[in-house]
Amino acid sequence: MPRISLFKLLAVALTAVVATSSVAAENYPSRPIKIIVPAPPGGAIDILARVVGNKLSLSMGQPVVIDNRPGASNNLGTEVLAKAVPDGYTIGIVGGSHTINKFLFKNLGWDPEKSFEPIVYTHEVPLVFAVYPQIPARTLPELIAWMKAHPDQAKVATSGRGSAQEMAAELFRLASGVPMLMVPYKGSSAAQPDLLAGRTILYIDTVSAIQAQVKAGSVRGVAVTSLKRAASLPEVPTADEQGLKGYEANTNGGFLAPAGTPQPVIAKLNAEINAALKQPDVREKLEAAGIEVQGGTAQEYATRMKADLGKWGKVIHDAGIQAE
């Protein structure tokens, strides 16, 4: 076949692919959309999926179904999303574990970047240094001094392997040099009773999960992990402003689609989700739950993801945590 004819065939084929993608985007969505949540109901990403999903069903004219797929440190649902048909009818929302689990598990079945198309960075959830109130520390420097003076009592609760709580505690240990006896639990509901009873002295938990106890005085909030104060706990200073410069350990995330989802579909989803995030009632609901609303382009989310992978990969390496 003459070379010029081959070029013409390739050009025609490429034009056909672009045209098909454009038509698909113009007609999208023409049936229900499913949002996979790789966590149980009630957490930050589940709340966000439901609030945003309700808005998408109205603006896009199709039902939006929430599919909770918890298990295996959020890996189960994330793998289901990675293997879904890349047509825009199955998308998902992920949290902080998305950029952590790569370094903790040897055989994930998905890659945080290669297996997905970023849609939009949706949220950040600051964590709070929640201290057993019988400990005299009222500031972060006082807590650091107390833990160094009482290494045998420095029991720190975490929410299990790879959790945002564990990573925040490890980053704190590396940044401050405090001794820690790490005590793993299966989530906040299991960890909080032992903190309230003094069986542990510190739990770095999400604002959304522990703000009620902080406000009630059941635990003492001595610092938040964001670089600016949390909107729902403005009275609690940041770790950064108390001398732990640069310390930041929010859990965060956003919406993803399986790799290969047409870019016109990604663009449409990005526009619709950004519009939903700007609505006052959406922001009010999310901020009341301790979720700080973000937004932006798909590329901005990809850039943030890459930065988080670098950050948590280094923390896990420096802390000597071995992959399973």
GULUM-651624 format. One record per residue: residue in one letter; x, y, z of N, C-alpha, C in turn. Coordinates in steps of 0.001 Angstrom, whole numbers, plus 500000, padded with zeros to 6 digits. Layout:
N
AXYZXYZXYZ
...
***
This chain:
324
M500855498799500000500000500000500000500889501249500000
P500635502178499098501434503412499080501372504117500428
R502516504747500788502604505397502099501541506460502282
I501258507245501220500271508321501336498880507762501649
S498568506571501084497272505950501361497188505506502812
L498311504966503349498345504541504742498114505730505668
F498766506858505353498575508056506146497118508511506114
K496512508407504928495107508814504801494205507921505657
L494489506615505641493687505682506441493819505980507931
L495063506242508356495288506577509767494562507858510158
A494608508843509257493940510116509528492435509922509643
V491895509102508730490451508829508768490073508114510057
A490906507127510438490625506371511668490663507280512885
L491674508152512947491795509074514076490615510026514132
T490216510530512983489053511420512923487798510715513406
A487671509434513033486496508663513460486477508480514965
V487657508216515560487738508049517018487357509333517729
V487913510456517269487605511761517877486128512068517739
A485574511806516555484151512073516334483277511220517230
T483654509931517393482888509034518260482928509515519704
S484122509924520168484251510440521531483414511696521733
S483415512566520734482647513811520839481153513537520905
V480697512593520068479274512234520089478904511621521434
A479801510747521935479550510118523236479436511170524330
A480307512184524279480270513240525287479006514080525166
E478586514352523920477377515158523719476144514447524259
N476102513133524118474959512348524581475093511897526033
Y476217512210526646476499511751528010475890512697529041
P475216512165530070474924510751530278473541510385529730
S473412509182529259472134508712528742471554507580529592
R472251507271530691471760506257531629472347506552533013
P471947505828534059472436506131535413473956506053535544
I474476506873536458475906506903536772476106506274538147
K477135505470538266477456504841539555478729505471540121
I478678505827541409479858506328542112480301505253543103
I481487504709542907482042503723543832482728504452544980
V482365504074546196482984504615547409483700503451548096
P485033503449548133485754502299548693485828502317550219
A484758502739550864484708502880552319483263502692552773
P483050502441554066481681502261554554480891503565554532
P479573503493554640478759504713554745479124505520555994
G478990506841555884479160507706557040480456508482557112
G481484508040556397482751508750556415482757509933555466
A483892510635555431483975511875554652483703511644553166
I484344510612552563484159510446551116482759509937550788
D482149509203551717480770508759551498479816509946551551
I480010510816552537479168512016552655479296512855551395
L480542513052550945480780513886549769480147513276548522
A480296511961548370479713511285547198478204511458547166
R477556511362548316476094511453548367475612512890548130
V476285513861548744475883515256548571476086515692547120
V477259515401546572477543515773545186476699514935544226
G476535513653544525475742512784543671474314513268543501
N473724513777544581472361514321544493472296515499543529
K473311516343543577473345517501542681473565517075541229
L474421516072541026474663515596539666473414514983539049
S472634514272539847471416513662539310470440514727538821
L470441515881539473469568516978539047470127517691537821
S471422517981537842471999518773536752472219517960535477
M472432516643535623472734515822534455471545514981534008
G470460515034534775469224514397534338469209512883534367
Q470092512285535170470130510828535303470341510467536780
P469806509320537213470059508887538590471553508666538839
V471984508989540046473359508719540459473295507765541642
V473896506614541492473822505545542485475136505448543242
I475064505392544574476260505249545406476476503764545692
D477676503285545398478017501873545582479182501778546564
N478878501506547836479927501373548852480610500017548718
R481932500045548573482724498818548457483890498869549442
P483603498805550749484687498879551736485483497586551796
G486649497673552424487449496480552638488879496621552185
A489776495889552861491193495818552479491839497197552404
S491615498006553456492212499348553518491847500200552310
N490598500098551870490050500828550719490525500280549369
N491321499225549384491852498680548131490795497941547324
L489844497325547993488840496527547293488031497376546319
G487431498447546840486610499306545991487418500029544933
T488651500394545280489501501097544315489863500190543145
E490081498910543435490374497969542351489153497763541457
V487965497719542062486738497599541268486625498777540307
L486923499984540804486881501175539958487908501089538835
A489114500665539164490177500585538157489805499649537011
K489038498602537301488699497597536292487341497833535628
A486679498937535983485370499234535400485519499674533941
V484427499582533195484421500035531806484657501553531775
P485623502025530990485955503459530987485035504283530088
D483777504376530474482807505092529643482131506255530367
G482558506527531614481974507627532370480760507243533184
Y480310506000533074479127505579533824479486504901535149
T480769504655535346481274504231536653482446505134536998
I482269505938538036483337506792538544483491506474540029
G484431507105540672484629506839542090485196508038542805
I485160507959544126485772508994544956486723508318545927
V487898508896546115488911508299546975489367509306548021
G489970508776549081490513509602550149492025509484550221
G492561509758551404494004509804551574494722508502551306
S494049507369551525494709506078551321495134505871549875
H494549506614548951494852506418547534496324506671547228
T496944507613547916498352507926547662499274507324548729
I498723506487549590499505505836550642499675504344550359
N498600503702549910498598502241549819499606501682548824
K499988502488547839500998502036546877502266501567547576
F502603502187548709503844501909549406503682500871550520
L502445500465550788502179499545551894501791498144551439
F501370498011550184500897496727549687501616496394548382
K502160495190548307502978494805547156502148494478545914
N500984493905546091500178493451544950498802494106544978
L498772495378544645497525496140544735496502495751543676
G496951495538542465496006495333541371495591496629540712
W496162497746541157495902499047540542497052499982540879
D497217501000540075498240502021540304497529503359540493
P497920504143541501497183505372541803497146506388540666
E498120506359539781498137507278538640497747506593537338
K498391505472537027498213504844535716496827504227535518
S496183503815536597494902503098536469493694504030536383
F493910505350536492492781506264536601492981507544535797
E491850508173535515491823509537534978491328510449536093
P492132511424536540491629512364537548490459513178536984
I489460513411537800488333514261537396488418515607538109
V488411515572539439488501516836540182488905516550541631
Y489769517404542156490185517372543563489072518030544374
T488445517281545264487219517773545889487358518256547319
H488288517673548094488185517932549530489507517736550270
E489566518409551398490592518158552401489895518070553754
V490367517158554586489832517028555944491006517111556914
P491139518227557639492214518322558623492021517292559735
L493114516950560378493061516088561553493354516924562791
V492995516398563935493180517097565208494014516244566152
F494996516853566802495710516188567888494783516200569106
A494122515077569336493173514961570450493877514265571618
V493956514947572741494739514481573886493804514116575043
Y494141513039575733493428512665576959493515513841577929
P492377514361578419492396515633579151493113515616580499
Q493411514442581028494162514395582289495658514636582078
I496096514579580826497477514941580512497581516467580604
P498596517005581278498649518458581494498937519297580246
A499299518681579151499670519435577951498466520144577343
R498615521452577151497560522252576524497989522843575181
T499237522697574835499761523155573548500584522017572945
L500917522142571682501709521097571045503117521014571629
P503814522140571875505135522031572517505060521355573889
E504002521620574643503839520964575945503598519469575778
L502845519088574754502606517671574504503906516962574131
I504697517591573263505982517002572869506878516813574095
A506943517832574946507777517755576155507276516649577084
W505954516533577232505387515507578130505687514112577598
M505541513905576289505788512581575716507255512192575846
K508151513151575685509585512856575838509939512541577288
A509200513158578224509454512907579654508791511629580146
H507789511124579414507048509927579828506960508931578668
P508100508451578175508071507582576985507280506295577184
D507225505794578429506495504548578680504983504757578678
Q504533506010578723503102506304578721502627506916577399
A503539507083576468503221507775575214502527506827574227
K501333506398574614500549505479573784499677506281572822
V499879506058571530499199506827570488498297505883569687
A497016506216569653496051505412568904496159505731567411
T495961504718566577495849504931565136494652504132564631
S494256504416563415493118503698562821493574502574561898
G494719501996562196495159500842561434496121501175560316
R496603500140559699497674500237558702497271501095557513
G498119502084557228497914502925556059496886504014556226
S496281504120557395495254505141557601495886506524557672
A495060507545557415495547508921557534496021509195558955
Q495353508581559935495735508769561334497129508209561613
E497417507036561059498746506455561248499811507307560563
M499534507770559343500515508575558627500768509900559335
A499700510509559883499867511763560625500729511538561861
A500530510405562543501320510097563736502780509839563368
E503018509113562280504390508848561857505098510138561446
L504397511008560731504987512289560338505302513130561570
F504427513094562568504652513805563830505892513251564536
R506011511933564592507164511314565243508458511703564539
L508455511669563208509658512017562457510022513491562621
A508997514357562666509247515805562730509661516270564124
S509173515588565163509401516065566532510370515219567337
G510564513967566914511440513073567664510814512493568911
V509503512573569046508843512041570248508811510517570214
P508898509882571394508725508432571441507242508097571314
M506924506962570725505518506570570560505365505071570727
L504306504681571411503857503303571455502570503268570636
M502649502835569383501505502892568473500517501774568792
V499254502152568943498202501185569273497166501224568148
P497119500207567278496189500240566147494768499829566530
Y493793500517565936492374500197566113491733500118564734
K490530499576564702489786499509563447488851500710563345
G489449501888563146488661503088562941488415503902564200
S487827505088563998487591506034565086486670505481566157
S485623504778565744484646504292566713485277503325567703
A486327502632567289487029501724568198488110502440568995
A488741503447568394489858504130569056489412505143570101
Q488329505849569835487930506940570721487610506512572155
P486919505384572400486630505009573797487880504827574648
D488945504255574077490170504081574852490874505405575112
L490763506355574195491308507692574442490529508375575557
L489210508276575511488378508902576538488642508295577917
A489031507014577948489294506333579212490747506457579669
G491604507057578828492997507241579198493884506041578939
R493370505043578211494222503894577879495216504245576771
T494910505299576011495887505942575138495867507430575491
I496918508135575125496969509556575514496826510502574326
L496903509964573112496812510817571918496202510037570766
Y495319510714570051494764510159568817494650511310567838
I495318511220566694495257512274565679494145511874564716
D492954512356564984491766511926564249491243513049563359
T490409512697562398489854513704561501488929514660562264
V488904515900561815487998516890562403486565516375562368
S486175515788561249484793515336561102484425514281562124
A485400513452562528485100512348563444485170512738564911
I485970513767565254486205514022566673485879515438567126
Q485378516282566219485130517667566617484091517781567735
A483095516894567761482075516962568823482696516722570193
Q483625515769570288484278515481571571485200516615571986
V485858517248571008486728518388571314485895519549571845
K484781519842571183483935520957571607483285520697572963
A483027519425573265482419519074574554483443519015575677
G484734519023575340485775518947576352486098517532576792
S485539516544576108485837515144576451487286514802576140
V487830515448575100489253515366574782489732516794574551
R491030516987574609491580518329574407492216518411573021
G491778519357572211492382519589570913493545520541571060
V494759520070570787495927520941570962496494521458569646
A496129520832568522496630521295567227495816520658566113
V495769521338564963495227520723563751496365520530562761
T496171519610561840497257519193560954497327519965559639
S496394520878559417496424521693558198497321522912558412
L497701523563557309498556524744557416497774525993557795
K496448525918557663495608526986558199494570526357559122
R494028527147560025493100526600561014491849526033560344
A491325524981560942490133524335560403488920525231560599
A488096525331559563486919526199559629485969525784560739
S485882524492561019484945524015562032485536524002563445
L486857524221563572487499524304564886488516525457564875
P488053526672564650488989527787564487489780528131565744
E489303527667566888489997527968568143491241527107568354
V491394526038567575492540525137567745493649525557566775
P494826525921567282495912526378566393496512525227565592
T497198525575564511497845524558563685499145524095564338
A499619522924563910500934522450564353502028523384563837
D501843523871562615502822524761561999503007526034562816
E501920526646563251502056527901563992502550527691565420
Q502606526439565874503141526134567203504579525626567139
G505226525822566002506647525524565916507022524316565096
L506056523474564736506364522311563909506209522732562445
K507168523522561977507068524199560692506903523226559515
G505917523542558682505675522736557501504887521470557744
Y504548521194559001503798519961559275502394520081558688
E502053519126557821500725519080557210500373517621556956
A499226517200557439498846515783557312497335515634557157
N496766516423556255495335516278555995495069514976555254
T493843514479555391493403513469554441492649514201553335
N492815513754552112492244514493550992491944513542549842
G491316514068548816491047513219547659490077513854546693
G489510513019545835488606513545544831488015512439543981
F487413512862542882486762511933541963487735511460540896
L487639510162540569488455509539539533487554508737538603
A488062508471537414487417507563536472488456506529536046
P488024505379535542488995504399535054489833504974533914
A491085504553533818491961504995532736491324504674531389
G491421505624530466490843505447529143489480506072528964
T488922506613530041487640507325529916487847508527528989
P486979508734528006487173509833527043487317511192527726
Q488255511976527254488505513286527865487302514231527792
P486504514213526730485310515064526758484354514714527901
V484284513422528246483452512992529379484063513474530694
I485384513350530810486082513849532004485825515354532174
A485922516086531075485713517538531119484293517881531573
K483323517115531088481938517374531467481716517083532947
L482259515965533426482142515626534843482846516669535711
N484015517108535272484751518126536023483909519397536171
A483292519839535071482481521060535109481270520887536021
E480621519747535928479410519513536726479730519407538216
I480815518705538552481177518550539974481652519878540553
N482447520634539780482864521958540257481658522858540512
A480677522794539631479469523602539814478724523185541074
A478666521885541326477996521396542532478723521862543793
L480053521812543773480842522195544944480704523675545287
K480317524487544314480172525926544549478810526296545121
Q477870525372545140476532525691545622476533525855547140
P475932526918547658476000527213549095475522526079549992
D474445525385549614473941524319550483474902523136550520
V475597522879549414476596521812549387477757522166550306
R478272523382550172479385523816551010478994523800552485
E477766524215552787477313524239554176477279522838554772
K476741521879554023476666520498554519478046519900554720
L478923520123553757480247519527553841481088520174554938
E481025521485555034481820522171556054481330521841557457
A480022521605557609479483521194558911480028519835559329
A480394519019558342480967517699558611482491517738558713
G483074518940558718484518519076558834485260518876557532
I484530518896556414485127518688555095485350520037554430
E486580520352554071486902521632553459486916521464551937
V486025522182551281485759522006549854486899522581549016
Q487285521860547982488341522294547071487746522541545677
G488193521844544663487747522079543291488930522389542399
G488671522571541102489737522899540160489739521970538965
T490828522002538218490925521226536980491383519803537270
A491190518947536278491672517571536391493202517544536504
Q493868518413535770495336518456535816495829518889537190
E495138519810537815495526520238539162495423519082540146
Y494399518239539969494285517069540835495433516097540569
A495794515893539318496905515011538982498201515504539620
T498411516820539606499614517409540198499633517207541706
R498488517404542349498403517207543794498653515740544158
M498100514836543370498283513411543621499755513033543560
K500447513541542550501871513247542403502667513774543602
A502322514959544079503009515527545240502764514684546490
D501540514222546680501219513397547844501915512048547786
L502023511473546592502747510207546444504204510373546875
G504820511478546472506191511736546883506318511927548385
K505376512655548951505426512952550386505267511694551224
W504204510926550966503921509773551823504877508620551544
G505377508527550320506396507528550045507638507759550895
K508025509016551046509198509359551860508936509082553340
V507744509448553832507417509207555239507470507713555549
I506875506902554681506845505456554901508250504872554856
H509070505361553931510458504904553847511233505306555092
D511119506583555484511898507079556631511440506450557939
A510149506073558020509642505447559232509950503950559273
G510459503423558164510824502011558133509641501074558063
I508514501551557501507324500718557388507463499826556164
Q507289498536556355507466497580555269506146497264554572
A506205497116553269505026496750552500504652495295552770
E503356495024552779502872493660552994502858492893551668
***
